[in-house]
């Protein structure tokens, strides 16, 4: 079944998905930094 939409709907989906991607990348980066700090603390 096709989903009705227009150009605005496609742009809105892209904006929402980009925000989700940005949040995932940010959280992933923060997790890596936190893991590195914890490993450095254990090694010291």
TIKE-791503 format. One record per residue (C-alpha): residue in three letters; y, x, z. Coordinates in steps of 0.2 Angstrom, whole numbers. Layout:
% residues N
<res: ala	c2: Y	c1: X	c3: Z>
...
//
This chain:
% residues 44
<res: unk	c2: 0	c1: 0	c3: 0>
<res: unk	c2: 17	c1: 7	c3: -5>
<res: unk	c2: 30	c1: 9	c3: 9>
<res: unk	c2: 47	c1: 2	c3: 4>
<res: unk	c2: 61	c1: 14	c3: 6>
<res: unk	c2: 76	c1: 22	c3: -3>
<res: unk	c2: 84	c1: 39	c3: -4>
<res: unk	c2: 92	c1: 37	c3: 13>
<res: unk	c2: 75	c1: 34	c3: 21>
<res: unk	c2: 69	c1: 50	c3: 14>
<res: unk	c2: 84	c1: 60	c3: 20>
<res: unk	c2: 82	c1: 52	c3: 38>
<res: unk	c2: 64	c1: 57	c3: 38>
<res: unk	c2: 68	c1: 75	c3: 33>
<res: unk	c2: 82	c1: 76	c3: 47>
<res: unk	c2: 70	c1: 69	c3: 60>
<res: unk	c2: 56	c1: 81	c3: 55>
<res: unk	c2: 68	c1: 96	c3: 54>
<res: unk	c2: 73	c1: 92	c3: 72>
<res: unk	c2: 54	c1: 92	c3: 77>
<res: unk	c2: 51	c1: 108	c3: 68>
<res: unk	c2: 66	c1: 116	c3: 77>
<res: unk	c2: 60	c1: 110	c3: 94>
<res: unk	c2: 42	c1: 117	c3: 91>
<res: unk	c2: 48	c1: 134	c3: 85>
<res: unk	c2: 60	c1: 135	c3: 100>
<res: unk	c2: 46	c1: 130	c3: 112>
<res: unk	c2: 34	c1: 142	c3: 104>
<res: unk	c2: 47	c1: 157	c3: 106>
<res: unk	c2: 51	c1: 153	c3: 124>
<res: unk	c2: 32	c1: 153	c3: 128>
<res: unk	c2: 30	c1: 170	c3: 119>
<res: unk	c2: 44	c1: 177	c3: 129>
<res: unk	c2: 37	c1: 170	c3: 146>
<res: unk	c2: 20	c1: 177	c3: 142>
<res: unk	c2: 27	c1: 194	c3: 138>
<res: unk	c2: 37	c1: 194	c3: 155>
<res: unk	c2: 22	c1: 189	c3: 165>
<res: unk	c2: 12	c1: 202	c3: 157>
<res: unk	c2: 25	c1: 215	c3: 160>
<res: unk	c2: 26	c1: 209	c3: 178>
<res: unk	c2: 7	c1: 211	c3: 180>
<res: unk	c2: 7	c1: 228	c3: 172>
<res: unk	c2: 21	c1: 235	c3: 184>
//
